């Protein structure tokens, strides 16, 4: 099921999308198929698979630490692509490659787009690639069949919003606050204003991430957006319970609680 098909089905069901982020290789790359299956079975609608990078400027301490652990274990883009290819047949939900541009450049921009699509990624989100500098990437991604998702923030200008609306595919990712990823206690009060500004320029679904860490956060986001992205808290649980026989229950119960909060209206 494609990203657009998943959003359409959720709209018909009166639900927002639950988009989950994980870091590939943490706790281990060998565990990736099992984690993806667990997330799917627990109700995740899409998964962002993070490619570890040594300088993840947009990410907070939890995801930074996860990336460091994965890099220390020798996790690389080719190994991640191979792991996804091995398990893609059993995973029905859309998968999004979440990366920085440096690993893409080192891999080869055209080859990365082609290989990511070949192994089963539906889209790619390159956090530090602004839309006005994305011509080369977009040409390769569109030729390969890979959608590109762009970020917008509370400080995005009207011009930037218009450009993202013109170039984005799949959905638009709205960062709920300035700063880095990480669990927060409260959502910013000006979030509805940001979404209203974005909707003036696009009919694409809008998802909200950064600081979404509780079912009540998801419930709030579901009232005003088509998707909620939860990352740091799940990455934390995957690490905290990595050596526990109960890890799947802990993560699964948390994802089910998040999904139960996705009803719209």
C-alpha positions as CSV (number, residue, x, y, z in Angstrom):
1,X,0.0,0.0,0.0
2,X,1.4,3.4,-1.0
3,X,1.6,6.4,1.2
4,X,-1.3,8.1,-0.5
5,X,-3.4,4.9,-0.4
6,X,-2.7,4.6,3.3
7,X,-3.7,8.2,4.0
8,X,-6.8,7.7,2.0
9,X,-7.8,4.6,3.8
10,X,-7.2,6.3,7.1
11,X,-9.3,9.3,6.1
12,X,-12.2,6.9,5.2
13,X,-11.8,5.3,8.7
14,X,-11.7,8.7,10.5
15,X,-8.1,8.1,11.7
16,X,-4.8,10.0,11.6
17,X,-1.7,8.1,10.6
18,X,0.7,6.9,13.3
19,X,4.2,7.3,11.8
20,X,6.9,5.6,13.9
21,X,10.6,6.4,13.7
22,X,13.3,3.8,14.5
23,X,17.1,3.9,14.1
24,X,18.3,1.0,11.9
25,X,20.9,-1.0,13.8
26,X,19.7,-0.2,17.3
27,X,19.5,-2.5,19.1
28,X,20.8,-4.6,16.1
29,X,20.4,-4.7,12.4
30,X,19.5,-8.4,12.6
31,X,16.5,-7.4,14.7
32,X,15.1,-5.0,12.2
33,X,12.7,-7.4,10.5
34,X,11.3,-8.4,13.9
35,X,10.9,-4.8,15.0
36,X,9.2,-3.8,11.8
37,X,6.8,-6.7,12.1
38,X,6.0,-5.8,15.7
39,X,5.3,-2.2,14.8
40,X,3.0,-3.2,11.9
41,X,1.1,-5.7,14.1
42,X,0.7,-3.1,16.9
43,X,-0.9,-0.6,14.5
44,X,1.8,1.6,13.1
45,X,0.7,3.0,9.7
46,X,4.2,3.9,8.4
47,X,7.7,3.6,9.6
48,X,10.7,6.0,9.2
49,X,13.9,4.0,9.2
50,X,16.8,6.2,10.3
51,X,20.1,5.8,8.6
52,X,22.8,6.3,11.3
53,X,25.0,9.4,10.7
54,X,27.9,10.7,12.8
55,X,26.6,14.3,13.0
56,X,22.7,14.2,13.3
57,X,22.1,17.9,13.9
58,X,18.3,17.7,13.8
59,X,18.1,14.9,16.4
60,X,18.1,15.0,20.2
61,X,20.2,13.0,22.6
62,X,18.1,9.8,22.5
63,X,18.4,9.4,18.7
64,X,22.0,10.7,18.6
65,X,22.9,7.9,21.1
66,X,21.1,5.3,19.1
67,X,22.9,6.4,15.9
68,X,26.3,6.2,17.8
69,X,25.5,2.7,19.0
70,X,24.5,1.6,15.5
71,X,27.6,3.1,13.9
72,X,29.8,1.4,16.5
73,X,28.3,-1.9,15.3
74,X,29.3,-1.2,11.7
75,X,25.8,-0.3,10.4
76,X,26.1,1.2,6.9
77,X,23.6,2.2,4.2
78,X,24.3,-0.9,2.1
79,X,23.7,-3.1,5.1
80,X,20.4,-1.3,5.9
81,X,19.2,-1.6,2.4
82,X,20.0,-5.3,2.4
83,X,18.1,-5.8,5.7
84,X,15.1,-4.0,4.3
85,X,15.1,-6.1,1.1
86,X,15.2,-9.3,3.1
87,X,12.0,-8.5,5.1
88,X,10.0,-6.2,2.7
89,X,7.8,-8.9,1.4
90,X,6.2,-9.4,4.8
91,X,5.8,-5.7,5.6
92,X,2.7,-4.1,4.0
93,X,3.0,-0.6,5.5
94,X,4.9,2.2,3.7
95,X,8.6,2.6,4.7
96,X,10.4,5.9,4.6
97,X,14.2,6.3,4.5
98,X,15.1,9.0,7.1
99,X,18.6,10.3,6.5
100,X,21.0,13.2,6.2
101,X,22.4,14.2,2.8
102,X,26.1,13.2,3.5
103,X,25.4,9.4,3.6
104,X,23.4,9.8,0.3
105,X,26.2,11.7,-1.4
106,X,28.8,9.2,-0.3
107,X,26.7,6.3,-1.4
108,X,26.0,8.1,-4.7
109,X,22.8,10.2,-5.1
110,X,21.4,8.4,-8.1
111,X,22.3,5.0,-6.9
112,X,20.8,5.6,-3.4
113,X,17.5,6.7,-4.9
114,X,17.4,3.6,-7.2
115,X,18.5,1.2,-4.5
116,X,16.2,2.6,-1.8
117,X,13.2,2.2,-4.2
118,X,14.4,-1.3,-5.3
119,X,14.5,-2.7,-1.8
120,X,11.1,-1.3,-0.9
121,X,11.3,2.2,0.4
122,X,8.3,4.3,-0.6
123,X,9.8,7.7,0.2
124,X,12.9,9.4,1.5
125,X,13.2,12.3,4.0
126,X,16.6,14.0,3.9
127,X,16.5,16.2,6.9
128,X,19.2,18.7,5.9
129,X,18.3,19.0,2.2
130,X,16.3,22.2,1.7
131,X,13.8,22.2,-1.2
132,X,15.6,25.0,-3.1
133,X,18.8,22.9,-3.2
134,X,17.1,19.6,-4.1
135,X,17.0,19.7,-7.9
136,X,19.5,16.9,-8.5
137,X,18.0,14.7,-5.8
138,X,14.5,15.2,-7.0
139,X,15.4,14.3,-10.5
140,X,17.0,11.0,-9.4
141,X,14.3,10.2,-6.9
142,X,11.4,10.9,-9.3
143,X,13.1,8.8,-12.0
144,X,13.4,6.0,-9.6
145,X,9.8,6.2,-8.3
146,X,10.8,7.3,-4.8
147,X,8.8,10.1,-3.2
148,X,10.5,12.9,-1.3
149,X,9.2,14.4,2.0
150,X,10.3,17.8,3.1
151,X,10.3,19.4,6.5
152,X,8.6,22.7,7.5
153,X,9.1,24.4,10.8
154,X,7.4,27.2,12.8
155,X,10.0,29.6,11.4
156,X,9.4,28.6,7.7
157,X,8.6,31.6,5.6
158,X,5.6,31.8,3.2
159,X,8.0,31.4,0.3
160,X,9.5,28.2,1.9
161,X,6.0,26.8,2.5
162,X,5.1,27.4,-1.1
163,X,8.2,25.8,-2.4
164,X,7.8,22.7,-0.2
165,X,4.1,22.5,-1.3
166,X,5.3,22.5,-4.9
167,X,8.0,19.9,-4.5
168,X,6.8,17.5,-1.7
169,X,5.2,14.2,-2.3
170,X,3.4,11.8,0.0
171,X,2.9,14.2,2.9
172,X,4.4,17.3,4.4
173,X,6.3,16.9,7.7
174,X,5.7,19.8,10.1
175,X,8.2,20.1,12.9
176,X,6.1,21.1,16.0
177,X,8.8,23.3,17.5
178,X,12.2,24.8,16.8
179,X,15.2,22.7,18.0
180,X,15.9,19.0,17.9
181,X,13.9,15.8,18.2
182,X,13.0,14.4,21.6
183,X,10.2,13.7,24.0
184,X,8.4,16.7,25.5
185,X,5.7,17.2,28.1
186,X,3.6,19.7,26.2
187,X,2.9,20.6,22.5
188,X,3.4,24.2,21.5
189,X,0.3,26.3,21.6
190,X,1.0,27.8,18.1
191,X,1.0,24.5,16.3
192,X,-2.5,25.0,14.8
193,X,-1.3,28.3,13.3
194,X,1.6,26.6,11.6
195,X,-0.7,23.9,10.1
196,X,-3.2,26.6,8.9
197,X,-0.3,28.4,7.1
198,X,0.7,25.2,5.5
199,X,-2.8,24.2,4.4
200,X,-3.2,27.5,2.5
201,X,-0.7,26.1,0.0
202,X,-1.2,22.4,-0.3
203,X,-3.8,19.6,-0.3
204,X,-1.2,17.0,0.7
205,X,-1.6,15.3,4.1
206,X,0.3,17.0,6.9
207,X,2.0,15.1,9.7
208,X,3.5,16.5,12.9
209,X,6.6,15.4,14.6
210,X,9.3,16.4,17.1
211,X,8.2,16.2,20.7
212,X,5.3,13.8,20.1
213,X,5.8,11.2,22.8
214,X,2.5,10.3,24.5
215,X,-1.0,9.1,23.5
216,X,-2.4,12.5,24.6
217,X,0.0,14.2,22.2
218,X,-1.2,12.0,19.4
219,X,-4.8,12.6,20.3
220,X,-4.2,16.4,20.1
221,X,-2.3,16.1,16.8
222,X,-5.0,13.9,15.3
223,X,-7.6,16.6,15.7
224,X,-5.6,19.1,13.6
225,X,-3.3,17.0,11.3
226,X,-3.4,13.8,9.2
227,X,-0.5,12.2,10.9
228,X,1.6,12.1,14.1
229,X,5.3,11.1,14.1
230,X,6.6,9.4,17.3
231,X,10.3,8.6,17.4
232,X,12.5,9.3,20.5
233,X,10.3,7.5,23.0
234,X,10.1,4.3,20.9
235,X,13.9,4.4,20.3
236,X,14.3,4.8,24.1
237,X,12.2,1.7,24.8
238,X,14.0,-0.3,22.2
239,X,17.3,0.5,23.9
240,X,16.1,0.4,27.5
241,X,14.5,-3.1,27.1
242,X,16.9,-4.5,24.6
243,X,18.1,-7.2,26.9
244,X,14.7,-7.9,28.4
245,X,12.5,-10.8,27.3
246,X,9.6,-8.3,27.6
247,X,10.8,-5.8,25.0
248,X,8.2,-6.7,22.4
249,X,5.4,-6.4,24.9
250,X,6.6,-3.0,26.2
251,X,7.1,-1.6,22.7
252,X,3.9,-3.2,21.3
253,X,1.7,-1.9,24.1
254,X,3.1,1.6,23.7
255,X,2.5,1.6,20.0
256,X,-1.1,0.2,20.5
257,X,-1.8,3.0,23.0
258,X,-0.5,5.6,20.5
259,X,-2.6,4.1,17.7
260,X,-5.7,4.1,19.9
261,X,-5.3,7.9,20.2
262,X,-5.4,8.4,16.4
263,X,-9.2,8.8,16.0
264,X,-10.0,12.1,14.4
265,X,-12.9,14.5,15.1
